[in-house]
Amino acid sequence: SLWVSKPSDAPPPRRRFAAGAIDVLVAFPVLCAAVEIAEPFLRGRPKAAQFPGQAMAEAITRAWRDRYGTPIVYAGGTEFAVNNLAVYSPDRPHVLPHGNPKLAPWVDMSDLARRGAVVVWEEGHLRARQEEWRATFGPLNIEPPLVLARQTWNKRVAPAHIFYAFVPPRP
């Protein structure tokens, strides 16, 4: 009679585990979404998730095509900006990370000189890299900056200032 127990009202362990797993699987995305939505209202610091990469790529691609009538084949510049250009531009240009050909052995620099390139950077980066980029790409035709709203509901977050230059194709 010592070993006899009463039936338990508690759910079986597998059900408890399944319920806990579902709770976790639902809670994480909800918390992540809440942080992404609420954080810009609590902190004014821009975040990478707010970067207007698609709008930037569309504007630069359109400007290049209007000027030269060809797709963008090569792009260089600061890592974050140039990667956004490469991902969102329908031309899918080959990337020179940091504008450095040593980091892009797949790029034929003589082909780049022939076809031209786009160099793109975020505010505050040109002074540090200007001479290096001019040595790599040649003359940079600096275009007017893009001032694009960040992707957030908080309109008080400062817009992104994106700069770019064209290295014209050489026939």
N, C-alpha and C positions, 0 to 999 in steps of 0.2 A: 504494500500500500504506500510505501515511501516513493515508489517510482511512478505512481499514477499521477498524471497532471491533468489539469482542466484544459479544455480547448481555449486557444488564445484568440482574442479579437484583433490582434495586430496582423497587418497584411504580411504575406509571405516575403522573405528576403528579396526575391527576384523582383517583385512588384515595387518594393521600396527602392531598390537600386534603379529600376527603370524610371520611376517617378523622379528620383534625384537627378538622373542623367538628363531627362527632359527639361527639368528646371534649369540646369546648368546650360544646356544648349539654347534655351530661350533667353536666359538672363544675359549671357555674354554679348550677343548682338544688340540687345536692347541697351545695355550699358554703354557699348561702343558708340551707338547712334546718339545716345544722350550726351556723351562727352563731346562728340563732333559738333553737335548742335549748340550745346550750352557753353563750351569753352570760349568761343569768340566773344561772348557777352561778358565773361568773367575776366578774360585776359585780352589785351589788345594786340598781342604778338601774332603776326601772321604765321600760319602753319603750311606745310607742304601740301596737305590735302586741299587747301584753299587756292592753290596756284592755278591761274587760268590758262593751263597748257593748251587746251584745244583752241581757245580763242586766239592765243598767241600764234599757234601754228597756222591757223587759217589766214590770219592777217599777213604773216610773213610769206607764206606760200603764194597768196594772191599777189602781193607786191612783186615777188620775184618773177612770177609768170607774166605779169603785166609788163614788166621791164624787159625781160629777156626771151619770153616766149618758149621757155623750156622748163622741164621739171627741175627741182633742186636735186642734185646728185650727191653733193657733199655738204656737211655742216660741221662746224666746230664751235667751241666756246666753253662757257662754264658748264660743268657736268649736268646740273639739274635742268637748266634752260635748254641745252642742246638735246638732251635725252627726251624732253617733252616735245621738242620740235620733231625729232625722228619718229616718235610714237604716233603723234597726232597728225602730222602732215601726210596727205595721201601720196606724196612722192617718196616717202620712206628713205630719206637720204642716209648715206653712209656717215658715221659719226667719227670725228676725231675728238676723243674725250680731252677736255681742258685745252683743245686746240693744239694738241701735241702729237705729231706724226709718230713719235716713238711708241705711243700708246695705241696706235692704230696701224699695225704692220700690213693690214689688208688694203690700205688706201695707197693707190698709185699717185704720188704727188704730181707727176707730170700730167696725168689725166685730170687731176684736180685743177691744175693751172689752166688747162684747156677748157674745162667745163665750168669753172668758177665754183664759188661756195658761198654759204651764208655763215656768218659768225654771229652768235647770239650770246648775250650775257645779262645778268641781273644788275641792277643799280649798284654802283660802288666797286665793280670788278675791272673796269677797263684800264684804269691807271696802272694797276699791278701787272696787267698782261699785255698792254698795248704794244710795246716794243717786241715782245715775244711773238705775238700774233702777226704783226707786220712782217717780221722775219720769216714766219711760216707761210703766210698766205699772200704777201705782197700788199699793194695798196688796198686800204679798206675804205669803201664808200659808206660812211656812217649815215644811216637813215634816221628820220625823226623817231624819237622814242615812242613806244606803245605804253599807254597808261590804261591798264585793264582792271576792272573790278575783280576782287577776289571772290571765290565761290563760297559765300557765307551769307546767312540771313542778316548778320549784323553789318549794316552799311557804314558803321563807324570805323571798321577795320580799313587801314590804309590800302589804297590800290597797289597793284604790282607795277613797277616801272621796269620795263624790259627794253633793252637796247639791242640793236642789230646792225650789221654792216654787210654789204654785198662785196664779194670779190668777183668782178665781172669775168665772164667767160672770154677766152682769147681764141680767136679763129685760127 
